[in-house]
């Protein structure tokens, strides 16, 4: 019994000493509906380091986003579930985007730039990046099998959660989870 109490006390102290871990545990506990598919890792995992490109072909990597929370979405122009969820990701960027959070979209595989532009135009998305991973280097490195895949990266650039498949990212539950992760007051 003494060992159990010591373990509980230690776990509580660790959570208090690292508020980010406590917020992730709280966020994980609040998952409902589509968000039940969002899997939180017990410890942060290394994210990929492979470069990808901006729409204009400039090299970029996930390291460029360190210092902020990132919701990274792997998608493709031919992916019907991607078409369904992209406007919801756009809404998240509109509501939460800024110095501490960004939605980053990455078209992986063969996605001709004109088709990428048409995809965003057809669904009315104008606030998300049209980054490209044409050789799927980052997608392979991060174990992306199937699309869409969405990962949440902490400000240190580590993967803390992953969603396989599409979800209602504009739902109240998804937004509440993000507020918790970001340490925002849900009343605000």
PyMOL commands that set and color helices and strands:
alter all, ss='L'
color gray80, all
select helices_A, chain A and resi 2-17+19-29+33-37+62-65+80-96+113-123+137-141+172-182
alter helices_A, ss='H'
color red, helices_A
select strands_A, chain A and resi 38-46+52-53+59-60+69-75+101-108+131-133+149-153+158-164
alter strands_A, ss='S'
color yellow, strands_A
deselect
rebuild
show_as cartoon
